[in-house]
Amino acid sequence: MAKRRAAIGLRYVTRFRCTGPDCPESCCSVGWNILVDEGHYRRMRRALGEPAFSAGVRRNDGEGRGRDRFGLMVLDERGACGFLDGGGLCSLQARFGADLLCDTCALYPRQPARIGDRRELSMALSCPEAARLALLPADATDLVELPEGLFPDDRPPVRTLPARAADSTAEVFDEVRGTALELLGRRDYPLASRLCFTLALGADVQALFAAADVDAAALRRAVARFEDEAVLEALHQGVQRAVTDDQLAAHFCIELLAARLSRRSAPSLVRVALAALAPCAAEGGRAIAVTPGPGGSPTTLTVSRAAVVAAHRARRAALPAALAERLELSLENYARVHWFDGWFLDAPSLSAYAQLLLLRVAVLRFLVLGQPAVEVASRLLESGEAAAAQGAFDAAVVECAFVLSRAIEHQELLMADLMKTMEEADLTSLHDGLSLVRF
């Protein structure tokens, strides 16, 4: 990984600008809990006065209340923030400026972090514009030094690795994460091989990293193995020869989507998921309860693993080569964002973290290929309209990515359950990973 700099991030964060009312699904109107820190809670109360303040902000009386989770924005029956104006903009910001906004609103989708004295900035792909910028350009996930002023110094970091740990934990953290980013960037290998490189990396260094006192020298030796071209080539050949289990991959794709759809779900998630799953309906399969948000009607869809496998194979076979290349680039960028901003330190194990990415990639590919826009893009490509085809296909990729991000990354309990499930099922072998990346 590049030497430490004052502030670093992936290139796409330097290009971000909020699209405001042009956003296809505004973060202010999708029913999320918008947490208000105590300082801005009190400042809003002084600025707004009664009854405007109580109509728009309330105390957080739930579990986990603290200085950074002191209040909540009041949402209307559609799940929209009460301070949205008729044009889809924030009336608080318009009246009082950005300084009055709570940290949640002022930062999103930015995720500032500190590792010792180094600052880092990433973005949540649950934001459609962040997802577009992160996934589509070939250079989107290059590691760069951030321009002066881009890092939001006036707001607290979302995550911090304390300076006192910088000489130990941060050092080995950089070694592992940097190696994973480099492996994922090796475009001389297919994406399936690169993803399996990261799984093998996780398996090799897991025991070392799990120790109470990390042996930095031993960890560097383990990591250095992945600089050996012979090692990578052997892993790649193993990927090429492997016989994989599509039923296993289909099972976990179905279970992840079922777990999320059973909870109150945004219309976009229901639409995207059902587009991919509905053609896989089969008697005697897995019953998936779909619980839509306000205005939607609950339903149940029964799908089978065999039907999911058959549909997915047919969709992959029908995808034109040019669109398959676009998808591989987007999934590569998706994986690099995951390793840069996901902080595997928060996972129960490094192996579980690496395997969770492979599951997310498999689900994202399954969702994208199940969208009607992909068929439209394929027809446009056949008729010689390459630019229009790419535009339609890219739009499907971005929508599926931000919908999937909203479905799982904003659900802390679901994410924890997923990693725990992978640990309990011991889904850490290269064969298990291959079944996901080759799906």
ABEGO torsion letter per residue (X at the ends): XBBBBABBBBAAAAABBBAEAABABBAAAAGBBBBBBAAAAAAAAAAAEOAAAAAABBBBABBGBBAAAABBBBBBAAGBBAABBAAGBBAAAAAAEAAABBAAAAAOABBBBBBEABBBBBBBAABAAAAAAAAABAAAABBBBBBBGABBAABBBABBBBAAAAAAAAAAAAAAAAAAAAAAABAABBAAAAAAAAAAAAAAAAAAAABABBBAAAAAAAAAAAABAAAAAAAAAAAAABBBBAAAAAAAAAAAAAAAAABBBBAAAAAAAAAAAAAABBBGBBBBBBBBBBGBBBBBBBBBAAAAAAAAAAAAAABBAAAAAAAAAAAAAAAAAAAAAAGAAABABAAAAAAAAAAAAAAAAAAAAABAAAAAAAAAAAAGBAAAAAAAAAAAAAAAAAAAAAAAAABAAAAAAAAAAAAAAGBABAAAAAAAAAX
